[in-house]
């Protein structure tokens, strides 16, 4: 039996229910996080929890309880589901009130969480993925990890329709990120990635990769770069909680190019695994 958390209650998934007037249902008015579970432990939990706090603050969504209580609930969820390896998804919506664009600041926010089995990413990490290059059609606060992901959803579908596993997006010719991951290019053993501005989500895996890369002597350049740079990179990879570091083997769509799965990507994959 699968268990979930609704507010502070741990209960069977089939018994859970969400009120129709929840603003998450009406407006996508909420924030979320996904943490990977390794050997029963929440990986990089402090960074994920802090980002949730930051996202909620930017949207004026009050936390339903303390971060310490949230951590306690998440570990109880992992234990109740007998999970050793997998993913924990949790979100906070602004709360419940009759549908109205104008939100009240007096609402009690709603917390929910569930677990998912581990994704099989071994083949993708070893052999790489194809990505689809397309326009970034999202809003201008991509730094907030909101549950309103329609722009991401649409380009992910576009990529899948062209037999690609991920979509890389650009704004007016400048690469931002992918639909559910960050993008890194490698040239002459230097890593390049878009800076952590309002135009991307500052991924936790992205942050850890930058720390690991610098620790082992790699230079990391965080600056915007144009689409055309894709044709000149030596290597490329995407990163997120599920995929960790996954090589890009080919780009299709508005530009076509291929990459080898190079030594820098392979080295960083090994060094990232050592964090776990």
KEKOLRO-343595 format. One line per 2 residues: number of its first residue (from 1); for each residue x, y, z of C-alpha. Coordinates in Angstrom, 1 decimal, decimal comma, m for minus. Example, Ala and Ser with C-alpha at 12.3 -4.5 7.8 and 13.67 -1.06 7.14 Angstrom:
# KEKOLRO-343595
1> 12,3/m4,5/7,8 | 13,7/m1,1/7,1;
# end
This chain:
# KEKOLRO-343595
1> 0,0/0,0/0,0 | 1,3/3,4/m0,9;
3> 1,3/6,2/1,7 | 1,3/9,9/1,2;
5> 1,3/13,0/3,4 | m1,5/15,5/3,4;
7> m0,7/18,4/5,7 | 0,6/16,6/8,8;
9> m1,2/13,3/8,2 | 0,4/10,2/6,9;
11> m2,3/8,2/5,2 | m3,0/5,7/2,4;
13> m3,0/7,4/m1,0 | m6,5/6,1/m1,8;
15> m7,8/8,0/1,2 | m6,3/11,4/0,2;
17> m8,5/14,1/m1,3 | m7,8/17,7/m2,4;
19> m10,6/20,4/m2,0 | m11,9/21,7/m5,3;
21> m11,2/25,3/m4,1 | m7,4/24,7/m3,6;
23> m5,6/27,4/m5,4 | m3,1/24,9/m6,6;
25> m5,9/23,3/m8,6 | m7,3/26,6/m9,9;
27> m4,1/28,6/m10,6 | m1,0/26,3/m10,1;
29> m0,5/28,6/m7,1 | 2,2/26,7/m5,2;
31> 5,8/25,6/m5,0 | 7,4/22,2/m4,9;
33> 10,6/20,2/m4,5 | 11,9/16,7/m5,5;
35> 14,6/15,0/m3,4 | 16,4/11,8/m4,4;
37> 16,6/9,1/m1,8 | 19,8/7,0/m1,5;
39> 19,9/4,2/1,0 | 17,0/5,7/2,9;
41> 18,6/9,1/3,2 | 17,3/12,4/1,6;
43> 20,2/13,6/m0,6 | 21,0/17,3/m0,4;
45> 17,9/17,8/1,8 | 19,1/21,1/3,3;
47> 19,6/22,7/m0,1 | 16,2/21,5/m1,3;
49> 14,4/22,6/1,8 | 16,0/26,0/1,7;
51> 15,0/26,5/m1,9 | 11,4/25,6/m1,0;
53> 11,5/28,3/1,7 | 12,9/30,8/m0,8;
55> 10,4/30,0/m3,5 | 7,5/30,2/m1,0;
57> 8,8/33,6/0,2 | 9,0/35,0/m3,3;
59> 5,3/34,1/m3,8 | 4,2/35,2/m0,3;
61> 3,1/31,6/0,5 | 3,4/30,9/4,2;
63> 4,9/27,7/5,3 | 2,3/25,4/7,0;
65> 4,9/24,4/9,7 | 8,6/24,5/10,4;
67> 11,3/23,1/8,2 | 12,2/20,7/11,0;
69> 8,7/19,4/11,0 | 8,7/19,0/7,3;
71> 12,0/17,0/7,3 | 10,5/14,8/10,0;
73> 7,4/14,2/7,9 | 9,4/13,4/4,8;
75> 11,5/10,8/6,6 | 8,4/9,2/8,1;
77> 7,0/9,0/4,5 | 10,1/7,3/3,2;
79> 10,1/4,9/6,1 | 6,4/4,1/5,9;
81> 6,8/3,3/2,2 | 9,9/1,1/2,9;
83> 11,8/3,1/0,4 | 15,6/2,7/0,1;
85> 16,1/4,4/m3,3 | 13,7/6,6/m5,2;
87> 12,2/10,1/m5,2 | 10,2/12,2/m2,7;
89> 8,0/14,9/m4,2 | 6,5/17,5/m2,0;
91> 4,6/20,7/m2,5 | 2,9/23,6/m0,8;
93> m0,1/25,4/m2,3 | m1,3/28,7/m1,1;
95> m4,5/27,1/0,4 | m8,2/26,8/m0,1;
97> m10,6/29,7/m0,9 | m13,3/30,3/m3,6;
99> m11,8/31,0/m7,0 | m10,5/34,5/m7,3;
101> m7,3/35,8/m9,0 | m6,7/38,0/m5,9;
103> m5,3/35,9/m3,2 | m5,8/36,4/0,5;
105> m2,8/36,6/2,8 | m4,8/34,9/5,6;
107> m4,9/31,5/4,1 | m3,5/28,3/5,6;
109> m1,2/26,7/3,1 | m1,6/23,0/2,1;
111> 1,3/20,5/2,2 | 1,3/17,2/0,3;
113> 4,0/14,7/m0,4 | 4,4/11,3/m2,1;
115> 7,2/8,9/m3,2 | 8,1/7,5/m6,6;
117> 10,3/4,5/m7,4 | 13,8/5,3/m8,8;
119> 14,0/6,1/m12,5 | 16,2/3,9/m14,7;
121> 18,7/6,4/m15,9 | 21,7/4,1/m16,3;
123> 21,4/3,9/m20,1 | 20,9/7,6/m20,5;
125> 23,9/8,4/m18,3 | 26,1/5,9/m20,2;
127> 25,0/6,5/m23,8 | 23,5/10,1/m23,7;
129> 20,2/11,5/m24,8 | 18,8/13,5/m27,8;
131> 17,5/17,0/m27,1 | 15,2/19,3/m29,0;
133> 16,1/23,0/m29,4 | 13,1/25,3/m29,2;
135> 11,9/28,7/m27,9 | 11,6/29,4/m24,2;
137> 8,0/30,3/m23,8 | 7,9/30,5/m20,0;
139> 7,3/33,5/m17,7 | 10,1/35,6/m16,3;
141> 10,4/34,1/m12,8 | 11,9/30,8/m13,7;
143> 14,0/31,0/m10,5 | 10,9/30,1/m8,5;
145> 10,2/26,4/m8,4 | 6,4/26,8/m9,0;
147> 4,0/23,9/m9,7 | 2,7/26,0/m12,7;
149> 4,9/24,3/m15,3 | 2,8/24,7/m18,5;
151> 5,7/26,1/m20,6 | 7,9/23,3/m19,5;
153> 5,2/20,7/m20,2 | 4,6/22,0/m23,7;
155> 8,2/21,9/m24,8 | 8,7/18,5/m23,2;
157> 5,9/17,2/m25,3 | 7,3/18,9/m28,4;
159> 10,6/17,2/m27,8 | 9,0/13,8/m27,3;
161> 7,0/14,2/m30,5 | 10,4/14,5/m32,3;
163> 11,9/11,4/m30,5 | 14,0/13,5/m28,1;
165> 14,2/12,9/m24,4 | 14,6/16,6/m23,4;
167> 14,0/20,1/m24,7 | 16,7/22,8/m24,6;
169> 15,2/26,3/m24,6 | 16,4/29,7/m25,7;
171> 15,2/33,3/m25,3 | 15,9/35,3/m28,4;
173> 18,9/33,2/m29,3 | 20,3/32,8/m25,8;
175> 20,3/29,3/m24,2 | 18,6/29,3/m20,8;
177> 18,0/25,7/m19,7 | 16,0/22,6/m20,5;
179> 12,4/21,7/m19,7 | 13,3/19,9/m16,5;
181> 17,1/20,2/m16,2 | 20,0/22,6/m16,4;
183> 22,4/22,7/m19,4 | 26,2/22,6/m19,3;
185> 28,6/22,9/m22,3 | 32,3/22,0/m22,2;
187> 34,9/23,6/m24,4 | 38,6/23,1/m23,8;
189> 37,8/21,5/m20,5 | 36,0/24,6/m19,3;
191> 32,4/24,3/m18,2 | 29,8/26,9/m19,4;
193> 26,3/27,3/m18,0 | 23,7/30,1/m17,8;
195> 24,0/32,2/m14,7 | 21,5/31,8/m11,9;
197> 19,2/34,6/m12,8 | 15,4/34,9/m13,0;
199> 15,6/33,1/m16,4 | 16,5/29,7/m15,0;
201> 15,9/27,5/m12,0 | 19,1/27,3/m10,0;
203> 19,1/23,5/m9,8 | 20,5/21,8/m6,7;
205> 22,3/19,3/m8,9 | 23,6/22,2/m10,9;
207> 25,0/23,9/m7,7 | 26,7/20,6/m6,6;
209> 28,2/20,1/m10,0 | 29,7/23,6/m10,0;
211> 31,2/22,9/m6,5 | 32,6/19,6/m7,5;
213> 34,0/20,9/m10,7 | 35,8/23,8/m9,0;
215> 37,1/21,4/m6,3 | 38,8/19,3/m8,9;
217> 40,3/22,2/m10,8 | 37,8/22,8/m13,6;
219> 37,0/26,3/m14,5 | 33,3/27,1/m14,5;
221> 32,0/30,1/m16,5 | 28,4/31,2/m15,6;
223> 27,4/33,5/m18,4 | 24,7/33,6/m21,1;
225> 25,7/32,1/m24,4 | 24,1/32,0/m27,9;
227> 22,5/29,1/m29,6 | 25,4/29,0/m32,1;
229> 27,8/28,0/m29,4 | 26,2/24,5/m29,4;
231> 27,9/23,8/m32,7 | 31,4/24,5/m31,2;
233> 31,2/22,8/m27,9 | 33,3/19,7/m27,2;
235> 30,8/18,1/m24,9 | 27,4/18,9/m23,4;
237> 25,3/17,5/m20,6 | 22,1/18,1/m18,7;
239> 21,6/17,8/m14,9 | 18,8/17,4/m12,5;
241> 17,9/15,4/m9,4 | 16,7/12,3/m11,3;
243> 19,2/12,3/m14,2 | 22,2/13,6/m12,1;
245> 24,7/14,2/m15,0 | 23,5/12,9/m18,3;
247> 25,4/13,5/m21,6 | 23,8/15,1/m24,6;
249> 24,6/13,1/m27,7 | 22,7/15,1/m30,3;
251> 20,7/18,3/m30,7 | 17,7/18,6/m33,2;
253> 15,1/21,2/m34,0 | 16,2/24,8/m34,7;
255> 19,8/23,6/m34,9 | 21,4/20,2/m35,5;
257> 24,7/19,0/m34,0 | 26,2/16,0/m32,2;
259> 28,6/15,6/m29,3 | 30,8/12,8/m28,1;
261> 30,4/11,6/m24,5 | 33,6/13,2/m23,5;
263> 36,2/12,8/m20,7 | 35,0/15,8/m18,7;
265> 31,4/14,6/m18,5 | 32,6/11,1/m17,6;
267> 34,9/12,4/m14,9 | 32,3/14,6/m13,4;
269> 29,8/11,7/m13,3 | 32,3/9,7/m11,2;
271> 33,0/12,6/m8,9 | 29,3/13,4/m8,4;
273> 28,6/9,8/m7,4 | 31,2/10,1/m4,7;
275> 28,9/12,7/m3,0 | 26,3/10,0/m2,2;
# end
